[in-house]
């Protein structure tokens, strides 16, 4: 009975979504104005910018100001009511909920390890991949220091490890995959997703990690010049098998994340967070639009759509008292 009722609820909410979408064009440009301020996760920043551009086309009297700075900044800013929406790319902590954090999930993405395209053992890395245990010994225990140790070869050139200096969801996600927290990750701290990608691009011996939208070119959807996504040997057999080889282009890895082939670290939900449920109409309407019409821009922007059931649940949060 519960499953039947749950199915009816999802269908009902999705029907409501359809009505909202049709109604948006009829009444959308009427009576909605004001400024929405946002800050936070680099992971969500490109998607939020795209959503803001499209929303402001519909509502020319709405202005949306967006700044990045990491998930930690987004959470701190929204809890202090310095912004309307904090962009957060990790789980919401219980202590933040106690302080009034209210959120809706809006899309998904994933974190990938990266190396320089001139890495001295690149061919081996692409053919064999890297096991989770090896990543642990590179970033957390520090036992593996050379590229030869990482590949089982003789190369004695030292691995230059990079991590994030700012509190962020990407580092938290990568550390969780390795069994730790962001504070456990060793390496040279670099600020922001763009900074970390640039550090690896400039260092032939470098290794780092990024949200996928910072390692694939927006237009070509190919890996950006100077960087290669480092395959993960999920089954630990010492080879990147056909089913594990989906890193070459953005569309391929997005599809692999969406259908569950990209196993680790798992795709994570990205959130809009506020200090309590938003009271301003313009903020609520923007969130509602992101979860309805705005979802059509998710795939083409290199992100992963939430399931229809998940979207229905997030819309229910917006409608509840």
C-alpha positions as CSV (number, residue, x, y, z in Angstrom):
1,X,0.0,0.0,0.0
2,X,2.8,2.4,0.9
3,X,4.5,1.8,-2.5
4,X,1.2,2.5,-4.3
5,X,0.6,5.7,-2.4
6,X,4.2,6.7,-3.0
7,X,3.7,6.1,-6.7
8,X,0.5,8.2,-6.8
9,X,2.3,11.0,-4.9
10,X,5.1,11.1,-7.4
11,X,2.7,11.1,-10.4
12,X,0.7,13.8,-8.8
13,X,3.7,16.0,-8.1
14,X,5.0,15.5,-11.6
15,X,1.6,16.4,-13.0
16,X,1.8,19.6,-11.0
17,X,5.3,20.2,-12.5
18,X,3.8,20.0,-15.9
19,X,1.2,22.6,-15.0
20,X,3.8,24.9,-13.6
21,X,5.9,24.7,-16.7
22,X,2.9,25.6,-18.9
23,X,1.9,28.3,-16.6
24,X,5.4,29.8,-16.5
25,X,5.2,31.1,-20.0
26,X,1.7,32.6,-19.5
27,X,2.4,34.4,-16.3
28,X,6.2,34.2,-15.8
29,X,7.2,37.7,-16.8
30,X,4.5,39.3,-14.7
31,X,5.2,40.7,-11.2
32,X,8.6,39.1,-10.5
33,X,11.6,41.3,-9.7
34,X,14.4,41.7,-7.2
35,X,17.9,40.5,-6.6
36,X,19.1,37.0,-5.7
37,X,22.5,36.5,-4.2
38,X,24.4,33.2,-4.3
39,X,27.9,32.0,-3.3
40,X,29.6,28.7,-2.7
41,X,30.7,25.5,-4.4
42,X,32.9,25.7,-7.5
43,X,31.2,22.4,-8.5
44,X,27.8,24.1,-8.9
45,X,29.0,27.5,-10.1
46,X,29.0,26.8,-13.9
47,X,25.5,25.3,-13.7
48,X,24.2,28.1,-11.5
49,X,25.5,30.7,-13.9
50,X,23.7,28.9,-16.8
51,X,20.5,28.7,-14.8
52,X,20.8,32.4,-13.9
53,X,21.3,33.5,-17.5
54,X,18.2,31.6,-18.7
55,X,16.0,32.7,-15.8
56,X,16.9,36.4,-16.3
57,X,15.9,36.1,-20.0
58,X,12.5,35.2,-18.7
59,X,12.4,37.8,-16.0
60,X,14.5,40.8,-17.1
61,X,13.8,42.6,-13.8
62,X,15.4,39.9,-11.8
63,X,19.1,40.2,-11.1
64,X,21.1,37.2,-9.9
65,X,24.6,37.7,-8.4
66,X,26.8,34.6,-8.1
67,X,30.2,34.1,-6.5
68,X,32.2,30.9,-6.1
69,X,34.6,30.2,-3.2
70,X,33.9,26.6,-2.1
71,X,31.1,24.8,-0.4
72,X,32.3,25.9,3.0
73,X,31.9,29.5,2.1
74,X,28.5,28.9,0.6
75,X,27.2,27.3,3.8
76,X,28.7,30.0,6.0
77,X,27.4,32.8,3.9
78,X,23.8,31.4,3.8
79,X,23.7,30.6,7.5
80,X,24.9,34.2,8.3
81,X,22.2,35.4,5.8
82,X,24.9,37.2,3.7
83,X,23.4,35.5,0.6
84,X,20.0,34.1,-0.3
85,X,21.4,30.8,-1.6
86,X,24.5,28.9,-0.6
87,X,25.8,26.4,-3.2
88,X,26.9,23.3,-1.4
89,X,28.5,20.2,-3.0
90,X,28.5,17.8,-0.1
91,X,26.2,16.4,2.5
92,X,24.6,18.8,4.9
93,X,26.0,18.3,8.4
94,X,23.8,17.8,11.5
95,X,25.3,20.9,13.2
96,X,24.4,23.0,10.1
97,X,20.8,21.7,10.2
98,X,20.7,22.7,13.9
99,X,21.7,26.2,12.8
100,X,18.8,26.4,10.4
101,X,20.2,25.0,7.1
102,X,17.3,24.2,4.7
103,X,18.1,22.9,1.3
104,X,16.9,21.3,-2.0
105,X,19.1,19.2,-4.2
106,X,19.2,20.5,-7.8
107,X,21.6,18.3,-9.8
108,X,24.5,15.8,-9.6
109,X,28.1,15.5,-10.6
110,X,31.3,13.6,-9.6
111,X,35.0,14.1,-8.8
112,X,37.8,12.6,-10.9
113,X,41.5,12.2,-10.3
114,X,43.8,14.0,-12.8
115,X,47.4,14.0,-14.0
116,X,49.4,16.0,-16.5
117,X,49.3,14.9,-20.2
118,X,53.1,14.8,-20.2
119,X,53.3,12.5,-17.2
120,X,56.4,10.2,-17.7
121,X,54.3,7.0,-17.2
122,X,51.0,8.2,-18.8
123,X,50.7,5.2,-21.1
124,X,50.9,2.8,-18.2
125,X,48.4,4.9,-16.1
126,X,45.9,5.0,-18.9
127,X,46.2,1.2,-19.6
128,X,46.3,0.0,-16.0
129,X,44.5,2.8,-14.1
130,X,45.1,3.3,-10.4
131,X,43.6,1.2,-7.6
132,X,41.9,2.9,-4.6
133,X,44.6,1.5,-2.3
134,X,47.3,3.3,-4.3
135,X,45.4,6.6,-4.1
136,X,45.3,6.1,-0.3
137,X,49.0,5.7,-0.2
138,X,49.6,8.8,-2.4
139,X,47.2,11.2,-0.6
140,X,46.8,9.9,3.0
141,X,49.5,7.6,4.2
142,X,52.3,9.1,2.0
143,X,53.8,5.6,1.5
144,X,53.9,6.0,-2.3
145,X,56.2,8.8,-3.4
146,X,57.4,8.0,-6.9
147,X,55.6,7.3,-10.2
148,X,57.4,4.0,-10.4
149,X,55.8,2.9,-7.0
150,X,52.4,4.0,-8.3
151,X,52.6,1.9,-11.4
152,X,54.8,-1.0,-10.2
153,X,57.6,0.2,-12.5
154,X,61.1,1.6,-12.2
155,X,60.5,5.4,-12.7
156,X,61.9,7.2,-9.6
157,X,60.5,10.6,-10.4
158,X,58.6,12.0,-7.4
159,X,54.8,12.4,-7.4
160,X,53.8,16.1,-6.8
161,X,50.6,15.8,-4.9
162,X,48.0,18.6,-5.0
163,X,44.9,19.1,-2.9
164,X,42.4,21.9,-2.2
165,X,43.2,24.7,0.3
166,X,39.6,25.8,0.7
167,X,36.9,23.9,2.5
168,X,35.0,22.2,-0.4
169,X,32.8,19.4,-1.5
170,X,35.3,18.0,-4.1
171,X,38.0,17.5,-1.5
172,X,35.5,16.1,1.0
173,X,34.2,13.7,-1.7
174,X,37.6,12.5,-2.8
175,X,38.8,12.1,0.8
176,X,35.6,10.1,1.7
177,X,36.4,7.7,-1.2
178,X,39.9,7.2,0.3
179,X,38.4,6.6,3.8
180,X,39.2,10.0,5.3
181,X,38.2,13.6,5.6
182,X,39.6,16.6,3.7
183,X,42.0,17.4,6.5
184,X,43.6,14.0,6.0
185,X,44.6,14.7,2.4
186,X,48.3,15.5,1.9
187,X,49.9,17.6,-0.8
188,X,50.2,21.3,-1.7
189,X,47.0,23.1,-1.1
190,X,45.6,25.1,-4.0
191,X,42.5,27.4,-3.9
192,X,39.5,26.5,-6.1
193,X,38.7,24.0,-8.8
194,X,40.3,26.2,-11.6
195,X,43.4,26.6,-9.5
196,X,43.8,22.9,-8.8
197,X,43.4,22.1,-12.5
198,X,45.9,24.7,-13.5
199,X,48.4,23.4,-11.0
200,X,48.3,19.9,-12.6
201,X,48.4,21.4,-16.1
202,X,51.7,23.2,-15.2
203,X,53.4,20.2,-13.5
204,X,54.3,17.1,-15.5
205,X,54.7,15.2,-12.3
206,X,51.5,16.5,-10.7
207,X,48.4,14.7,-9.5
208,X,45.1,16.2,-8.4
209,X,41.4,15.9,-8.5
210,X,38.6,18.0,-9.9
211,X,34.9,18.2,-10.5
212,X,34.3,17.0,-14.0
213,X,33.3,20.5,-15.4
214,X,36.8,21.7,-14.8
215,X,38.6,19.0,-16.7
216,X,36.4,18.9,-19.8
217,X,36.1,21.7,-22.3
218,X,32.6,23.2,-22.4
219,X,32.4,23.4,-26.2
220,X,34.4,20.5,-27.5
221,X,33.6,18.3,-24.4
222,X,37.1,16.9,-24.6
223,X,39.6,16.9,-21.8
224,X,41.2,20.4,-21.5
225,X,44.7,20.8,-22.9
226,X,47.5,19.8,-20.5
227,X,45.4,17.5,-18.3
228,X,44.3,13.9,-18.5
229,X,41.6,12.2,-16.3
230,X,43.3,9.3,-14.5
231,X,41.3,6.1,-14.8
232,X,40.3,4.2,-11.7
233,X,40.9,0.5,-11.6
234,X,37.6,-0.3,-10.0
235,X,37.9,-4.1,-9.9
236,X,41.6,-4.1,-9.0
237,X,42.7,-6.4,-11.8
238,X,45.5,-4.2,-12.9
239,X,43.8,-3.2,-16.2
240,X,41.3,-0.7,-17.4
241,X,38.7,-3.0,-18.9
242,X,36.3,-1.9,-21.7
243,X,33.5,-1.3,-19.2
244,X,35.8,1.0,-17.1
245,X,37.0,3.1,-20.1
246,X,34.7,6.1,-20.3
247,X,37.0,9.0,-19.5
248,X,37.9,10.3,-23.0
249,X,35.0,12.8,-23.4
250,X,32.5,14.6,-21.1
251,X,29.4,12.9,-22.6
252,X,30.9,9.5,-22.0
253,X,31.7,10.0,-18.4
254,X,28.4,11.8,-17.7
255,X,26.6,8.8,-19.1
256,X,28.8,6.4,-17.0
257,X,28.0,8.4,-13.9
258,X,24.3,8.5,-14.7
259,X,24.0,4.7,-15.3
260,X,26.2,3.7,-12.3
261,X,29.3,2.5,-14.1
262,X,31.5,5.2,-12.5
263,X,31.5,3.6,-9.2
264,X,33.9,5.5,-7.0
265,X,33.7,8.1,-5.8
266,X,30.0,8.0,-6.3
267,X,28.1,10.9,-7.9
268,X,27.0,13.4,-5.3
269,X,23.9,15.6,-5.1
270,X,24.6,19.3,-5.3
271,X,22.4,21.6,-3.2
272,X,20.9,25.1,-2.9
273,X,20.9,25.9,0.8
274,X,19.4,28.8,2.7
275,X,18.9,29.9,6.3
276,X,15.5,28.5,6.8
277,X,13.0,28.1,4.0
278,X,13.3,31.2,1.7
279,X,10.6,33.7,2.4
280,X,11.1,35.9,-0.7
281,X,9.0,35.0,-3.7
282,X,11.7,35.7,-6.2
283,X,14.0,33.1,-4.5
284,X,11.3,30.5,-4.3
285,X,10.3,31.0,-7.9
286,X,14.0,30.6,-9.0
287,X,14.3,27.4,-7.1
288,X,11.0,26.1,-8.4
289,X,12.1,26.9,-12.0
290,X,15.5,25.2,-11.5
291,X,13.7,22.0,-10.5
292,X,11.3,22.2,-13.5
293,X,12.1,24.0,-16.7
294,X,15.7,24.5,-15.6
295,X,16.4,20.8,-15.7
296,X,16.6,20.9,-19.5
297,X,20.0,22.6,-19.3
298,X,21.6,20.1,-17.0
299,X,22.8,17.5,-19.4
300,X,24.1,19.9,-22.0
301,X,26.1,21.7,-19.2
302,X,27.9,18.5,-18.2
303,X,25.9,17.6,-15.1
304,X,23.6,14.7,-14.3
305,X,19.9,15.0,-13.9
306,X,18.2,14.0,-10.7
307,X,15.6,11.2,-11.0
308,X,12.0,12.3,-11.5
309,X,11.2,10.8,-8.1
310,X,14.0,12.9,-6.5
311,X,12.8,16.1,-8.3
312,X,9.2,15.4,-7.1
313,X,10.5,15.1,-3.5
314,X,12.4,18.4,-3.8
315,X,9.4,20.2,-5.2
316,X,7.4,18.8,-2.3
317,X,9.8,20.5,0.1
318,X,9.2,23.8,-1.7
319,X,5.4,23.4,-1.4
320,X,5.3,22.2,2.2
321,X,4.7,24.6,5.0
